[in-house]
Amino acid sequence: MSEDSMNDIDMYDIDDDDNWVDDIDEDDIDMGEWGPDNPNYIYQHWYDTLEQSYDLTIDPDADVGDVSDDDGMDGDGTADVMTDLALYEMELKIMGLQLELHELKSRLKGKQKRGVPQRTSRLTGAMWVHWVLHNPNQNTCYERFRMWPATYIALCNTLEQNGLLRNTRTAQVTEQLAAFCLVMSQCWSARSVADRLQRSTFFVSVYVRKSARALCQLGKSILQPNPVPLPHPNVANNAMYYPWFADCIGAIDGIQIDARVSSKKHIHYRGRKCTTTQNVMCVVDLDLCFTYVYAGWEGSTHDARIFTMCVNDSRLKFPTPVGDAYYLVDSGYGLYRGFLTPFRRERYHLQEWQDGGLPINQREGFNRRHASLRSVVERAFGVLKNRFPIMRKMPPYPIRYQRLFVIACCTIHNFIRKHSGVEDKLFKEALKGMNPWVDVIVLQPGTVVPYISSGLRPNQSSDSTRYMGKIRDVMARHMWEHGTFE
């Protein structure tokens, strides 16, 4: 997995020193590459031509009239090089070139001077953010930041209380986080955000990165399993899933997130749809919250490879189920204790059931309900992408920050789920057909979830596979004998 950096995308403005251009020397101005379009090239070319044509020695630093003959006068006192008229014409040409060169240098220097101030609106960034948060119509805040004002303020307070972001002399936390939210939720460029907040692009670049790192730190306590007693209410209150999936604690799947990388890395990051993506493995519980996110892998990487890396490396602290608990996964991850897959070579995906028809055997019946409950991960991905369109069109930030953006957005996703619940528009749409019960909490250090062991390597032996296979066969038989399929 490569994490080489790309070049930064922002041109930094200088706001503090308005007289910085006075210290520039004309000799320091970049006149471009050496060629016919370079004024210095034209200037030197004319001098070389005159020297070769008239055998003269010309000092470029001398006055225009300081042109001397190498041989002087011949014996009879007559000029042996040119007439006075030719000398006069040559001096005029040199003066013209000097004047043209001076004008070009002045024009190039003038381009670097700060002209009329660009961002002079009386509605400053702090004033605009205050207006958005305290607008009587709360839809304004939801459309801009993709969350309700109370949730946004609570997120800012949480970041500040944990020391992840702090108010500065020039910008409060609400404005700092606003720069990040506008880039993530509106796909605005750095210059568009700078115009809206009346700040420099340097300000936007700095605080987008700072906010991403702060949210990733907050994610260590938010992107955690929720200690909900089993069976989960969304299973216990649904006759389609209970009692067969009573020990299910969530689902695992990969998601392709748009990535911007250099042309040298296109082959490695080319995903299933022939676009450059990063493959992100996510664990989602039955409340549509992310409990584990592993981002940054190249789009061409298979889901099974990422999964194997997570569960076998104790440093990655994968939330391994213990006891009878298990995750729902697809066939690509493998059947092991703690990971339940559907039957192979049978209808499985929900799209295959859209044309109607009932299962024709117990394996199809199991696959249909397995796919229905596992759809929580697809719903969570849908909410995430609808809330943050940047997941579909990533700006050309360095790849290490593109990885942080994914984790930061998942952190905000969980925070909104905790504070807004079913009142959030996107969650309300995603929870149709599910029990809207939710009691998501932020775990404190040392909190123990009885059916999860962080960093424990699961048993991937053949005995483990046979054990889960028997459980799956029993579940399928009981569903077929006692369940109803509509």
C-alpha positions as CSV (number, residue, x, y, z in Angstrom):
1,M,0.0,0.0,0.0
2,S,1.5,3.3,-1.1
3,E,1.0,6.6,0.7
4,D,3.2,8.9,-1.3
5,S,2.2,12.5,-1.2
6,M,1.0,14.5,-4.1
7,N,1.8,18.1,-4.6
8,D,-0.3,20.5,-2.6
9,I,-3.1,22.2,-4.5
10,D,-3.2,25.6,-2.9
11,M,-1.4,28.8,-3.8
12,Y,-0.9,30.6,-0.5
13,D,-1.8,34.3,-0.3
14,I,0.3,36.7,1.8
15,D,-2.0,39.0,3.8
16,D,0.4,40.3,6.5
17,D,2.9,42.4,4.5
18,D,1.5,44.6,1.8
19,N,4.9,46.1,0.9
20,W,6.7,42.8,0.3
21,V,7.2,43.5,-3.4
22,D,9.4,46.6,-2.7
23,D,12.2,44.3,-1.8
24,I,12.2,42.5,-5.2
25,D,15.2,43.2,-7.4
26,E,14.6,43.3,-11.2
27,D,17.4,40.7,-11.5
28,D,15.4,38.3,-9.3
29,I,12.3,38.4,-11.6
30,D,11.9,35.1,-13.5
31,M,11.8,36.0,-17.2
32,G,10.8,32.5,-18.3
33,E,12.8,29.9,-20.2
34,W,15.7,31.0,-22.4
35,G,14.3,31.3,-25.9
36,P,12.9,33.7,-28.5
37,D,10.0,34.6,-26.2
38,N,12.4,35.7,-23.4
39,P,13.2,39.5,-23.4
40,N,16.7,38.8,-22.2
41,Y,17.3,36.5,-25.1
42,I,16.2,39.1,-27.6
43,Y,18.4,41.7,-25.9
44,Q,21.5,39.5,-26.0
45,H,20.7,38.3,-29.5
46,W,20.8,41.9,-30.9
47,Y,24.1,42.7,-29.2
48,D,25.6,39.5,-30.6
49,T,24.4,40.3,-34.0
50,L,25.7,43.9,-33.9
51,E,29.1,42.7,-32.7
52,Q,29.4,40.1,-35.4
53,S,28.2,42.5,-38.1
54,Y,30.3,45.6,-37.2
55,D,33.1,44.0,-35.2
56,L,32.2,46.2,-32.2
57,T,32.7,45.8,-28.5
58,I,29.5,46.9,-26.7
59,D,29.1,47.1,-23.0
60,P,25.5,46.3,-22.0
61,D,25.9,48.3,-18.7
62,A,27.2,51.4,-20.5
63,D,25.1,54.3,-21.7
64,V,23.4,53.9,-25.1
65,G,26.0,56.1,-26.8
66,D,29.1,54.4,-25.4
67,V,30.0,52.4,-28.5
68,S,33.7,52.1,-29.3
69,D,35.7,50.7,-32.2
70,D,38.2,48.0,-31.4
71,D,40.6,49.2,-34.1
72,G,40.0,52.9,-33.6
73,M,40.8,55.1,-36.7
74,D,43.1,54.1,-39.5
75,G,46.1,56.1,-40.6
76,D,44.2,58.7,-42.7
77,G,41.8,59.5,-39.9
78,T,38.7,58.0,-41.6
79,A,36.3,55.6,-39.9
80,D,37.0,52.1,-41.2
81,V,33.8,50.4,-39.8
82,M,30.7,52.4,-40.6
83,T,29.4,55.8,-41.5
84,D,27.9,58.1,-38.9
85,L,24.4,57.3,-40.3
86,A,24.9,53.6,-39.8
87,L,26.1,54.2,-36.2
88,Y,23.1,56.4,-35.6
89,E,20.7,53.7,-36.9
90,M,22.4,51.1,-34.7
91,E,22.1,53.3,-31.6
92,L,18.4,53.8,-32.3
93,K,17.9,50.0,-32.5
94,I,19.7,49.5,-29.2
95,M,17.7,52.2,-27.5
96,G,14.5,50.6,-28.8
97,L,15.5,47.3,-27.4
98,Q,16.4,48.7,-24.0
99,L,13.1,50.5,-23.8
100,E,11.2,47.4,-24.8
101,L,13.1,45.3,-22.2
102,H,12.4,47.8,-19.5
103,E,8.7,47.8,-20.3
104,L,8.6,44.0,-20.2
105,K,10.4,43.8,-16.9
106,S,8.1,46.5,-15.4
107,R,5.0,44.6,-16.7
108,L,6.2,41.3,-15.2
109,K,7.0,43.0,-11.9
110,G,3.6,44.6,-11.8
111,K,2.0,41.3,-12.1
112,Q,3.5,40.3,-8.7
113,K,2.3,43.4,-6.9
114,R,-0.8,43.3,-4.9
115,G,-3.5,45.4,-6.6
116,V,-7.0,46.1,-5.4
117,P,-7.9,43.8,-2.4
118,Q,-9.9,40.8,-3.5
119,R,-12.1,39.8,-0.5
120,T,-13.6,43.0,0.9
121,S,-17.2,41.9,1.8
122,R,-18.5,43.3,5.0
123,L,-20.0,39.9,5.7
124,T,-17.0,38.2,7.2
125,G,-16.6,34.5,7.7
126,A,-17.4,34.6,11.4
127,M,-20.6,36.7,10.7
128,W,-21.7,34.3,7.9
129,V,-21.2,31.2,10.1
130,H,-23.1,32.9,12.9
131,W,-26.0,33.8,10.5
132,V,-26.1,30.2,9.3
133,L,-26.2,28.7,12.8
134,H,-28.8,31.1,14.2
135,N,-31.0,31.4,11.1
136,P,-34.7,30.9,12.1
137,N,-34.9,28.4,9.2
138,Q,-32.7,25.6,10.3
139,N,-32.7,24.1,6.8
140,T,-30.0,26.7,5.9
141,C,-27.5,25.1,8.2
142,Y,-28.5,21.6,7.1
143,E,-28.0,22.5,3.4
144,R,-24.6,24.1,4.1
145,F,-23.1,21.8,6.7
146,R,-25.3,18.8,6.2
147,M,-26.4,18.7,9.9
148,W,-28.7,20.6,12.2
149,P,-27.4,23.7,14.0
150,A,-27.6,22.0,17.5
151,T,-25.5,19.1,16.2
152,Y,-22.9,21.4,14.6
153,I,-22.5,23.4,17.8
154,A,-22.3,20.2,19.8
155,L,-19.5,18.9,17.5
156,C,-17.6,22.1,17.8
157,N,-17.9,22.0,21.6
158,T,-16.7,18.4,21.7
159,L,-13.7,19.1,19.6
160,E,-12.8,22.1,21.7
161,Q,-13.4,20.4,25.1
162,N,-11.1,17.5,24.0
163,G,-8.4,20.0,23.0
164,L,-8.5,18.9,19.3
165,L,-9.4,22.4,18.0
166,R,-9.1,25.7,19.8
167,N,-10.2,29.3,19.2
168,T,-7.4,31.5,17.9
169,R,-7.0,35.2,17.8
170,T,-8.4,35.4,14.3
171,A,-10.8,32.4,14.0
172,Q,-13.2,30.5,16.2
173,V,-13.7,26.7,16.1
174,T,-17.1,27.2,14.4
175,E,-15.4,29.0,11.4
176,Q,-12.5,26.5,11.3
177,L,-14.8,23.5,11.1
178,A,-17.0,25.4,8.5
179,A,-14.1,25.4,6.1
180,F,-13.9,21.6,6.4
181,C,-17.6,21.0,6.1
182,L,-18.0,23.2,3.0
183,V,-15.2,21.3,1.2
184,M,-16.7,17.9,2.2
185,S,-20.4,18.5,1.9
186,Q,-20.5,21.0,-0.9
187,C,-17.4,20.0,-2.9
188,W,-16.3,23.6,-3.0
189,S,-12.8,24.4,-4.1
190,A,-10.4,26.2,-1.7
191,R,-10.9,29.5,-3.5
192,S,-14.7,29.2,-3.3
193,V,-14.5,28.6,0.4
194,A,-12.1,31.5,0.8
195,D,-14.5,33.8,-1.0
196,R,-17.4,32.7,1.2
197,L,-15.4,33.0,4.4
198,Q,-13.5,36.1,3.3
199,R,-10.3,34.4,4.1
200,S,-7.1,33.5,2.2
201,T,-6.7,30.1,0.5
202,F,-3.9,29.5,3.0
203,F,-6.4,29.7,5.8
204,V,-8.7,27.2,4.1
205,S,-5.9,24.8,3.4
206,V,-4.6,24.9,6.9
207,Y,-7.9,24.4,8.7
208,V,-9.3,21.8,6.4
209,R,-6.2,19.7,7.3
210,K,-6.4,20.5,11.0
211,S,-10.1,19.7,11.2
212,A,-9.5,16.4,9.4
213,R,-6.8,15.4,11.9
214,A,-8.9,16.5,14.8
215,L,-11.9,14.5,13.7
216,C,-9.8,11.4,13.2
217,Q,-8.6,11.8,16.8
218,L,-12.2,12.1,17.9
219,G,-13.0,9.0,15.8
220,K,-10.9,6.9,18.2
221,S,-13.8,7.2,20.8
222,I,-16.7,7.4,18.3
223,L,-15.8,4.7,15.7
224,Q,-16.3,2.0,18.3
225,P,-18.8,-0.9,18.8
226,N,-21.9,0.2,20.7
227,P,-22.5,-2.0,23.8
228,V,-26.1,-3.0,22.9
229,P,-27.5,-6.1,24.5
230,L,-28.2,-9.0,22.2
231,P,-30.4,-9.6,20.4
232,H,-30.3,-6.2,18.9
233,P,-33.7,-4.4,18.9
234,N,-33.7,-4.2,15.1
235,V,-33.5,-8.0,15.1
236,A,-35.7,-8.8,18.0
237,N,-38.6,-6.6,16.8
238,N,-38.6,-8.1,13.3
239,A,-40.0,-11.5,12.6
240,M,-38.0,-11.8,9.4
241,Y,-34.8,-11.9,11.4
242,Y,-35.6,-13.2,14.9
243,P,-34.7,-15.7,16.3
244,W,-32.3,-16.8,13.6
245,F,-30.0,-13.8,13.6
246,A,-30.2,-13.1,17.3
247,D,-26.4,-13.1,17.7
248,C,-25.7,-10.8,14.7
249,I,-23.8,-7.6,15.7
250,G,-23.2,-6.0,12.3
251,A,-22.0,-6.4,8.8
252,I,-18.7,-5.9,6.9
253,D,-18.1,-4.7,3.4
254,G,-15.8,-2.6,1.3
255,I,-16.6,0.7,-0.4
256,Q,-14.9,2.4,-3.3
257,I,-14.1,6.1,-2.6
258,D,-12.9,8.3,-5.4
259,A,-9.2,9.1,-5.2
260,R,-6.9,11.6,-7.0
261,V,-3.4,10.3,-7.6
262,S,-0.5,10.9,-10.0
263,S,-0.5,9.2,-13.4
264,K,2.2,6.9,-12.2
265,K,-0.1,5.3,-9.7
266,H,-3.3,5.1,-11.8
267,I,-2.8,1.3,-12.4
268,H,-2.7,0.5,-8.7
269,Y,-5.6,2.7,-7.8
270,R,-7.9,1.7,-10.7
271,G,-11.0,0.2,-9.3
272,R,-13.8,-1.9,-10.6
273,K,-15.3,0.9,-12.6
274,C,-12.0,1.9,-14.3
275,T,-11.7,5.0,-12.2
276,T,-9.0,5.7,-9.6
277,T,-10.4,4.9,-6.2
278,Q,-9.3,3.9,-2.7
279,N,-10.8,0.7,-1.2
280,V,-12.1,1.3,2.3
281,M,-13.2,-1.6,4.5
282,C,-15.9,-0.7,7.0
283,V,-17.7,-2.5,9.9
284,V,-21.3,-1.2,10.4
285,D,-23.6,-2.1,13.3
286,L,-27.3,-2.6,13.0
287,D,-27.8,1.1,13.9
288,L,-26.1,2.3,10.8
289,C,-23.0,3.4,12.7
290,F,-19.4,2.7,11.6
291,T,-17.6,0.7,14.3
292,Y,-14.4,0.2,12.3
293,V,-12.9,2.0,9.3
294,Y,-9.7,1.0,7.4
295,A,-9.0,3.4,4.6
296,G,-6.2,4.1,2.2
297,W,-5.8,0.9,0.2
298,E,-5.5,1.1,-3.6
299,G,-8.7,0.6,-5.5
300,S,-7.4,-2.6,-7.2
301,T,-6.9,-4.4,-3.9
302,H,-9.3,-7.2,-3.2
303,D,-11.6,-6.9,-0.2
304,A,-10.3,-10.3,1.1
305,R,-6.8,-9.1,1.3
306,I,-7.7,-6.0,3.3
307,F,-9.8,-8.1,5.6
308,T,-7.0,-10.6,6.2
309,M,-4.6,-7.7,7.0
310,C,-7.0,-6.3,9.5
311,V,-7.8,-9.4,11.4
312,N,-4.3,-10.8,11.5
313,D,-2.5,-7.6,12.6
314,S,-3.2,-6.9,16.3
315,R,-1.9,-3.3,15.9
316,L,-5.0,-2.5,13.8
317,K,-7.3,-3.4,16.7
318,F,-10.0,-5.0,14.6
319,P,-13.2,-5.6,16.8
320,T,-13.2,-9.4,16.6
321,P,-16.5,-11.0,17.8
322,V,-16.2,-13.5,20.6
323,G,-18.5,-16.3,21.8
324,D,-21.5,-16.8,19.5
325,A,-21.6,-13.3,18.1
326,Y,-20.8,-12.8,14.4
327,Y,-20.7,-10.4,11.5
328,L,-22.6,-10.8,8.2
329,V,-20.1,-10.9,5.3
330,D,-20.3,-11.8,1.6
331,S,-18.6,-14.9,0.2
332,G,-15.4,-13.1,-0.6
333,Y,-14.4,-12.8,3.0
334,G,-14.6,-16.5,3.9
335,L,-16.6,-18.6,6.4
336,Y,-15.0,-18.6,9.8
337,R,-16.2,-18.5,13.4
338,G,-17.5,-15.0,13.9
339,F,-18.1,-14.3,10.2
340,L,-21.2,-15.7,8.5
341,T,-21.4,-15.9,4.7
342,P,-24.3,-16.8,2.4
343,F,-24.5,-20.0,0.4
344,R,-22.5,-20.0,-2.9
345,R,-24.1,-20.6,-6.3
346,E,-27.5,-19.5,-5.1
347,R,-29.4,-16.3,-5.6
348,Y,-28.2,-13.8,-3.0
349,H,-28.1,-10.0,-3.9
350,L,-31.3,-8.1,-3.4
351,Q,-31.3,-7.0,-7.1
352,E,-31.9,-10.6,-8.0
353,W,-35.1,-10.7,-6.1
354,Q,-36.6,-7.5,-7.5
355,D,-38.5,-9.3,-10.3
356,G,-40.5,-11.2,-7.7
357,G,-40.5,-14.9,-7.1
358,L,-40.1,-16.8,-3.8
359,P,-37.1,-18.9,-2.7
360,I,-37.2,-22.4,-4.1
361,N,-35.1,-24.1,-1.4
362,Q,-33.8,-23.4,2.1
363,R,-30.5,-22.1,0.8
364,E,-32.2,-19.4,-1.2
365,G,-34.4,-18.6,1.7
366,F,-31.4,-18.1,4.0
367,N,-29.5,-16.0,1.4
368,R,-32.5,-13.7,0.9
369,R,-32.8,-12.9,4.6
370,H,-29.0,-12.7,5.0
371,A,-28.8,-10.1,2.2
372,S,-31.8,-8.2,3.7
373,L,-30.2,-7.8,7.1
374,R,-26.7,-7.2,5.6
375,S,-28.1,-4.3,3.7
376,V,-27.5,-2.1,6.7
377,V,-23.9,-1.6,5.4
378,E,-25.2,-0.4,2.0
379,R,-27.6,2.0,3.7
380,A,-24.8,3.4,5.8
381,F,-22.7,3.9,2.7
382,G,-25.6,5.6,1.0
383,V,-26.0,8.1,3.9
384,L,-22.3,8.7,3.9
385,K,-22.0,9.5,0.2
386,N,-25.2,11.6,0.1
387,R,-24.0,13.7,3.0
388,F,-20.5,14.1,1.7
389,P,-20.4,14.3,-2.1
390,I,-16.6,14.5,-1.9
391,M,-16.7,10.7,-1.7
392,R,-17.7,10.7,-5.3
393,K,-15.4,13.5,-6.5
394,M,-12.3,13.9,-4.4
395,P,-10.2,17.0,-4.8
396,P,-6.5,16.6,-5.6
397,Y,-5.2,16.6,-2.0
398,P,-2.3,14.4,-1.0
399,I,-3.4,10.8,-0.7
400,R,-2.6,10.7,3.0
401,Y,-5.2,13.5,3.5
402,Q,-7.7,11.8,1.2
403,R,-7.5,8.8,3.6
404,L,-8.0,11.1,6.6
405,F,-11.1,12.7,4.9
406,V,-12.8,9.3,4.7
407,I,-12.2,8.6,8.4
408,A,-13.2,12.2,9.4
409,C,-16.5,11.9,7.5
410,C,-17.3,8.6,9.1
411,T,-16.7,10.2,12.5
412,I,-19.2,13.0,11.7
413,H,-21.6,10.4,10.4
414,N,-21.6,8.6,13.8
415,F,-21.7,11.9,15.7
416,I,-24.9,12.9,13.8
417,R,-26.4,9.5,14.4
418,K,-25.9,10.0,18.1
419,H,-27.1,13.5,18.5
420,S,-29.8,13.7,15.8
421,G,-31.0,10.1,15.6
422,V,-34.0,9.7,13.4
423,E,-34.5,13.5,13.2
424,D,-31.8,13.7,10.6
425,K,-33.2,13.7,7.1
426,L,-30.7,11.3,5.5
427,F,-31.0,8.8,8.4
428,K,-34.8,9.0,8.3
429,E,-34.8,8.0,4.7
430,A,-32.3,5.2,5.3
431,L,-34.2,3.7,8.2
432,K,-37.4,3.1,6.3
433,G,-38.5,-0.4,7.0
434,M,-36.2,-0.7,10.0
435,N,-36.8,-0.1,13.7
436,P,-35.8,3.5,14.4
437,W,-34.5,2.6,17.9
438,V,-31.1,4.2,18.5
439,D,-29.1,4.8,21.6
440,V,-25.6,5.4,20.3
441,I,-23.1,6.4,22.9
442,V,-19.5,7.7,22.8
443,L,-17.4,5.1,24.5
444,Q,-15.0,6.1,27.2
445,P,-11.5,4.6,27.5
446,G,-11.7,1.2,29.1
447,T,-15.4,0.5,28.2
448,V,-15.9,-3.2,27.7
449,V,-18.3,-4.6,25.0
450,P,-18.9,-8.3,26.1
451,Y,-19.1,-9.8,22.6
452,I,-16.1,-7.9,21.1
453,S,-12.4,-8.3,21.7
454,S,-10.3,-5.6,20.1
455,G,-7.2,-6.9,18.4
456,L,-7.9,-10.6,19.0
457,R,-7.0,-12.8,16.0
458,P,-10.0,-14.9,14.9
459,N,-9.8,-18.6,14.4
460,Q,-9.5,-19.2,10.6
461,S,-8.8,-22.9,10.8
462,S,-10.8,-25.6,8.9
463,D,-12.5,-26.6,12.1
464,S,-13.8,-23.0,12.5
465,T,-15.1,-23.2,9.0
466,R,-16.9,-26.4,9.6
467,Y,-18.4,-25.1,12.8
468,M,-19.9,-22.0,11.2
469,G,-21.1,-24.1,8.2
470,K,-23.1,-26.3,10.6
471,I,-24.6,-23.3,12.3
472,R,-25.6,-21.9,8.9
473,D,-27.2,-25.2,7.8
474,V,-29.3,-25.3,11.0
475,M,-30.4,-21.7,10.5
476,A,-31.4,-22.3,6.9
477,R,-33.4,-25.4,7.8
478,H,-35.2,-23.7,10.7
479,M,-36.0,-20.7,8.5
480,W,-37.4,-22.9,5.8
481,E,-39.5,-25.0,8.2
482,H,-40.8,-22.2,10.5
483,G,-40.4,-19.0,8.6
484,T,-42.6,-17.3,6.0
485,F,-41.3,-15.8,2.7
486,E,-43.3,-13.1,0.9
